[in-house]
């Protein structure tokens, strides 16, 4: 007597679905785990003395940050809920990046490789949605004793951090940052004044609003 369709489903299809589900869960958690390892490995490479290793880490970290940002935007647009902490809000990664930027700011080198590394670190820190952690080091990078190109990049980064916080409905009213931005609106450089005015627009503090008016 030939087997029925139901018997075939029970014998082959159902076990196959169970195995596929198990493999899918394993791959999902493996992917999450490898992502966590990846950014730590990239940060280690970023601090390496060898320039090739350092830029390999920088390139890999940039790809991770951009990919995580794209996934976060897609999840927000679709309304999908997720329990995973976005990479941009990982406090450990924010601490590692700010520490790396602080260390590079203290180095006396002024060659092209060091300049490019500083630019990358400022932009990487700008991806982090951890205002309390990243704003102090960005203010330091924008201080008056820094070259104009670094001050410009730092002001752009500050504007990105404040702008995303404003989009999330939780504007950052950090008094030291507001004070520094107000001072920037008085400098001779039109570019720095423009960038500071843009960033100042995300503050709801009365001194910021008065200065804008």
C-alpha angles and dihedrals in degrees: 000000000000115000118258124246091250091055091052091050091051092046101046117004100049095049090045091054091049092050091047091051092050092049091048093053091047092051092046094054090041090054092049091049093048090050090055091050092045098061092046091051090048092051090051089051089047090061094047118120092226108089093213092053090044094054092043087058092045093051093047093047092049091053091050093050094047092046092048091049092051091049091049092051091049092049091049092048093049094042091235114160121224133182094205117103109243113245090238090061098045105123093201093055091046090052092049094049095046090048090051092049092047091051092050092048089058094052114101094215116118103178125126094260092055091047092052091048091052091050091051094049092049090051092046092051088049089063091061119098092208103105096173090055102040106034096070094055092043090052088051091051089051096049121129095258093061125093116265095248091057092046090052093050090047093051090050089052092049090051091051093051093047092043095054091047088052090051090053089055095247106100117198112239099185108165097206091050092048091049092051092048091051089053090050090057087065099053124108096242110094092202093056091046091051094049092046092049091051092051091044089060090072093061121092094193114123095237090055093049092046092051092049091052 
